[in-house]
Amino acid sequence: MIQLIVSDLDGTLLNEKKQITPRTADAIRQIQQRGIRFLLNTEREYFDAKMILDPLGIQCDMICSGGAYIVDQDGQTCHASYISHDKIEPMLRLFGKYCAFYEIYSTKGRCILGIPEAYETYLTSEVFPSMLEEDKNFSMTQEIFDQILAGTKYYDNIHLLLDENPEIVKITSRSNDTWKLEQLRNEIQQMIPELAVSEDSPYSIEVTAIEAQKGIALLEYVKREKLSLRDTLVIGDSLNDYSMLALPYIRSIAMGNSSWKIKEICEFQTRTNEEDGAAFIFESLL
């Protein structure tokens, strides 16, 4: 009997408009009312995910930032895999070598080494164009843009940031210069093998602790909550979901819009995220 459902967010619960449809939201709420635990396992940060779930009245535990930390539904961090402080400066020197602007995600939130104007230029000239290359339907409202700028902390250098004693969850960069990012990715992997570097998109790079994987975090969650993988259903769509979908004993579901590598390892396949594929699975369980 399924006791735990674990779901990715982007490309799974969210449609191409980055929305959870009323059908999907209702199916999640019904699952929870039946006593089945629902866990969100996402690449997004905690507060980004909450902005999507809160208006729908959905509360759940979350694994955030691709497995970097687990947060319960009360907002308390239960488990985390942070980047070791002694690896941060060597890594940032490599970002500087390739003139790659970066965002630092820490327990203080999103942080930038520089001034707001520099971050604004990076968003408009590199981040948004690269996101448009990946998703032709991408759009950004002025309201959300202002929220991003206002919700970011700015520091003159890394020492001032670390002096506040935050833990570093991940460091990211985006650009249309895919050659630059590929060279940077390869050099980090060679020079600092203790870190994990994402390969999901040629337009982005994400560096985390090597233990920060969705599958590892899910194992930690199941162990902590005294649950069983045999009673767990996992649903996702992209390569960053591979580590959780490949766990033994689980019921693994690939979205219809999944990459072929994900479909290959999953036990079942559902409809696409545009066809409420996740809701179809949840309703079938009900």
C-alpha positions as CSV (number, residue, x, y, z in Angstrom):
1,M,0.0,0.0,0.0
2,I,1.4,3.4,-0.9
3,Q,2.1,5.5,2.2
4,L,4.4,8.2,0.6
5,I,4.2,10.0,-2.7
6,V,7.3,11.9,-3.7
7,S,7.0,14.4,-6.6
8,D,9.2,16.7,-8.6
9,L,7.8,20.2,-9.3
10,D,9.0,21.7,-12.6
11,G,7.8,19.6,-15.5
12,T,5.8,17.3,-13.2
13,L,3.3,19.2,-11.1
14,L,3.8,22.4,-13.0
15,N,2.5,22.8,-16.6
16,E,4.3,24.9,-19.3
17,K,2.8,28.1,-17.7
18,K,4.6,27.2,-14.5
19,Q,1.3,26.6,-12.8
20,I,-0.3,23.7,-10.8
21,T,-3.7,23.2,-12.3
22,P,-6.8,23.1,-10.1
23,R,-7.2,19.4,-11.0
24,T,-3.6,18.6,-9.8
25,A,-4.0,20.7,-6.6
26,D,-7.3,19.0,-5.7
27,A,-5.8,15.5,-6.3
28,I,-2.9,16.4,-3.9
29,R,-5.2,17.6,-1.2
30,Q,-7.4,14.5,-1.5
31,I,-4.3,12.3,-1.2
32,Q,-3.3,14.0,2.0
33,Q,-6.9,13.7,3.3
34,R,-6.7,10.0,2.8
35,G,-3.6,9.8,5.1
36,I,-1.0,9.4,2.3
37,R,2.0,11.5,2.9
38,F,3.0,13.9,0.1
39,L,6.6,15.0,-0.2
40,L,7.9,17.6,-2.7
41,N,11.4,17.0,-4.0
42,T,12.4,20.0,-6.1
43,E,15.4,21.9,-7.5
44,R,13.8,25.1,-6.3
45,E,14.5,26.8,-3.0
46,Y,12.1,26.5,-0.1
47,F,10.5,29.9,-0.3
48,D,10.2,29.7,-4.1
49,A,8.3,26.5,-3.8
50,K,6.1,27.9,-1.0
51,M,5.1,30.8,-3.2
52,I,3.6,28.2,-5.5
53,L,2.0,25.9,-2.9
54,D,0.7,28.4,-0.3
55,P,-2.0,30.1,-2.5
56,L,-3.4,26.6,-3.2
57,G,-3.6,25.7,0.5
58,I,-1.1,22.8,0.1
59,Q,1.3,22.2,3.0
60,C,3.9,19.4,2.9
61,D,7.4,18.5,3.8
62,M,10.0,19.4,1.1
63,I,13.3,18.3,-0.2
64,C,14.8,21.5,-1.7
65,S,17.6,22.6,-3.9
66,G,18.0,19.2,-5.5
67,G,18.6,17.3,-2.3
68,A,20.7,19.9,-0.4
69,Y,18.2,20.2,2.5
70,I,15.0,18.8,3.9
71,V,12.4,21.2,5.4
72,D,9.3,20.1,7.3
73,Q,5.9,21.7,6.7
74,D,6.6,24.1,9.7
75,G,9.7,25.4,7.9
76,Q,12.3,23.7,10.1
77,T,15.4,22.3,8.4
78,C,15.7,18.6,9.3
79,H,18.7,17.6,7.2
80,A,21.3,19.4,5.0
81,S,24.3,18.8,2.8
82,Y,26.3,22.0,2.6
83,I,29.3,23.0,0.5
84,S,32.4,22.9,2.7
85,H,33.8,26.4,3.3
86,D,37.3,25.4,2.3
87,K,36.0,24.6,-1.2
88,I,34.2,27.9,-1.8
89,E,37.1,30.2,-2.7
90,P,38.9,27.8,-5.1
91,M,35.6,27.3,-6.9
92,L,34.8,31.0,-7.1
93,R,38.2,31.7,-8.6
94,L,37.2,29.3,-11.4
95,F,34.0,31.2,-12.0
96,G,36.1,34.4,-12.2
97,K,38.5,32.8,-14.6
98,Y,35.7,32.3,-17.1
99,C,34.0,35.6,-16.3
100,A,30.9,33.7,-15.2
101,F,28.6,35.8,-13.0
102,Y,27.1,33.6,-10.2
103,E,24.4,33.4,-7.6
104,I,25.2,32.0,-4.1
105,Y,22.3,30.3,-2.3
106,S,22.9,30.1,1.5
107,T,21.0,29.7,4.7
108,K,20.7,33.5,4.4
109,G,18.9,33.2,1.1
110,R,20.1,34.3,-2.4
111,C,23.3,36.2,-2.2
112,I,25.4,38.2,-4.7
113,L,28.9,39.4,-4.5
114,G,28.5,42.8,-6.0
115,I,25.9,45.6,-6.3
116,P,22.3,45.4,-7.3
117,E,22.9,47.0,-10.7
118,A,25.4,44.3,-11.6
119,Y,22.9,41.6,-10.7
120,E,20.2,43.3,-12.7
121,T,22.4,43.4,-15.7
122,Y,23.2,39.7,-15.3
123,L,19.5,38.8,-15.1
124,T,18.5,40.8,-18.2
125,S,21.5,40.0,-20.4
126,E,22.3,36.3,-19.5
127,V,19.7,34.6,-17.2
128,F,16.5,35.6,-19.0
129,P,17.8,35.1,-22.6
130,S,19.1,31.7,-21.6
131,M,15.8,30.7,-20.1
132,L,14.0,31.8,-23.2
133,E,16.3,29.5,-25.2
134,E,15.2,26.6,-23.1
135,D,11.5,27.6,-22.9
136,K,10.0,29.7,-25.7
137,N,7.1,30.4,-23.4
138,F,9.3,32.0,-20.7
139,S,8.2,35.4,-19.5
140,M,9.0,37.7,-16.6
141,T,6.7,40.3,-15.1
142,Q,8.1,43.5,-13.6
143,E,6.6,42.6,-10.3
144,I,8.5,39.3,-10.0
145,F,11.6,40.9,-11.4
146,D,11.5,43.5,-8.6
147,Q,10.8,40.8,-6.0
148,I,14.0,38.9,-7.2
149,L,16.1,42.0,-6.8
150,A,14.6,43.0,-3.4
151,G,14.8,39.4,-2.1
152,T,18.6,39.2,-2.8
153,K,21.3,40.0,-0.3
154,Y,24.4,41.9,-1.6
155,Y,28.0,41.6,-0.3
156,D,31.3,43.2,-1.3
157,N,33.2,39.9,-1.0
158,I,32.9,36.3,0.1
159,H,34.5,36.9,3.4
160,L,31.8,39.3,4.5
161,L,29.2,36.7,3.6
162,L,30.9,33.9,5.4
163,D,31.6,36.1,8.4
164,E,27.8,35.9,9.0
165,N,28.3,32.1,9.4
166,P,25.8,31.0,6.8
167,E,26.1,27.6,5.2
168,I,26.3,27.5,1.4
169,V,23.7,25.3,-0.3
170,K,24.6,25.8,-4.0
171,I,26.2,28.2,-6.5
172,T,24.7,28.7,-9.9
173,S,25.3,30.5,-13.2
174,R,23.3,30.8,-16.4
175,S,24.3,32.1,-19.9
176,N,23.8,31.6,-23.6
177,D,27.6,31.1,-23.8
178,T,27.3,27.3,-23.5
179,W,31.0,26.8,-24.4
180,K,32.0,28.9,-21.3
181,L,29.8,27.0,-19.0
182,E,31.0,23.6,-20.4
183,Q,34.6,24.6,-19.8
184,L,33.8,25.8,-16.3
185,R,31.9,22.6,-15.6
186,N,34.8,20.4,-16.7
187,E,37.4,22.4,-14.7
188,I,35.4,22.3,-11.5
189,Q,34.9,18.5,-11.9
190,Q,38.7,18.1,-12.4
191,M,40.0,20.5,-9.8
192,I,37.4,20.0,-7.0
193,P,36.0,16.4,-7.4
194,E,34.4,16.7,-3.9
195,L,31.6,18.8,-5.5
196,A,28.8,17.8,-7.7
197,V,28.2,19.8,-10.9
198,S,24.9,19.6,-12.8
199,E,24.7,18.5,-16.4
200,D,20.9,18.9,-16.9
201,S,21.2,22.0,-19.2
202,P,23.9,23.5,-21.4
203,Y,22.6,26.9,-20.4
204,S,23.2,26.5,-16.7
205,I,25.6,25.2,-14.1
206,E,24.8,24.3,-10.5
207,V,27.4,23.3,-8.0
208,T,26.5,21.5,-4.7
209,A,28.0,19.2,-2.2
210,I,28.3,15.8,-3.7
211,E,25.9,14.3,-1.2
212,A,23.2,16.9,-2.3
213,Q,21.2,14.6,-4.5
214,K,17.4,14.0,-4.6
215,G,17.8,10.3,-4.1
216,I,20.2,10.6,-1.1
217,A,17.9,13.1,0.6
218,L,14.9,10.9,0.0
219,L,16.6,8.0,1.6
220,E,17.4,10.2,4.6
221,Y,13.8,11.3,4.8
222,V,12.4,7.8,4.6
223,K,14.8,6.6,7.3
224,R,14.0,9.6,9.6
225,E,10.2,9.1,9.2
226,K,10.5,5.3,9.6
227,L,8.8,4.7,6.3
228,S,9.6,2.1,3.6
229,L,10.7,2.5,0.0
230,R,8.4,-0.4,-0.9
231,D,5.4,1.8,0.1
232,T,6.8,4.8,-1.8
233,L,5.7,6.2,-5.2
234,V,8.1,8.6,-6.9
235,I,7.2,10.7,-10.0
236,G,9.5,13.0,-12.1
237,D,10.6,14.0,-15.5
238,S,14.2,15.1,-15.9
239,L,17.7,14.0,-15.3
240,N,17.9,15.7,-11.9
241,D,15.2,13.3,-10.8
242,Y,17.3,10.2,-11.8
243,S,18.8,9.5,-8.4
244,M,15.3,9.3,-6.7
245,L,13.6,7.5,-9.6
246,A,16.4,4.9,-9.7
247,L,16.0,3.9,-6.0
248,P,15.3,0.2,-5.4
249,Y,11.8,-1.1,-4.4
250,I,9.9,2.2,-5.1
251,R,7.1,2.6,-7.7
252,S,8.7,4.9,-10.2
253,I,6.6,7.0,-12.6
254,A,7.9,9.0,-15.6
255,M,6.0,11.9,-16.9
256,G,5.0,11.7,-20.6
257,N,7.3,14.7,-21.2
258,S,10.3,13.0,-19.6
259,S,13.7,12.5,-21.2
260,W,14.2,9.0,-22.7
261,K,16.7,8.2,-19.9
262,I,14.1,8.8,-17.3
263,K,11.4,6.7,-19.2
264,E,14.0,3.9,-19.5
265,I,14.5,3.5,-15.8
266,C,10.9,4.0,-14.6
267,E,8.4,1.2,-14.0
268,F,5.4,3.2,-15.4
269,Q,4.7,6.2,-17.5
270,T,1.9,8.7,-17.3
271,R,0.6,11.6,-19.4
272,T,2.5,14.9,-19.9
273,N,2.5,17.8,-17.6
274,E,0.3,19.6,-20.0
275,E,-2.2,16.8,-19.7
276,D,-2.3,16.7,-15.9
277,G,-0.2,13.5,-15.9
278,A,0.6,13.7,-12.2
279,A,-3.1,14.3,-11.3
280,F,-4.0,11.2,-13.4
281,I,-1.7,9.0,-11.2
282,F,-2.9,10.5,-7.9
283,E,-6.5,10.0,-9.0
284,S,-5.8,6.4,-10.0
285,L,-4.5,5.8,-6.5
286,L,-7.6,7.3,-4.9
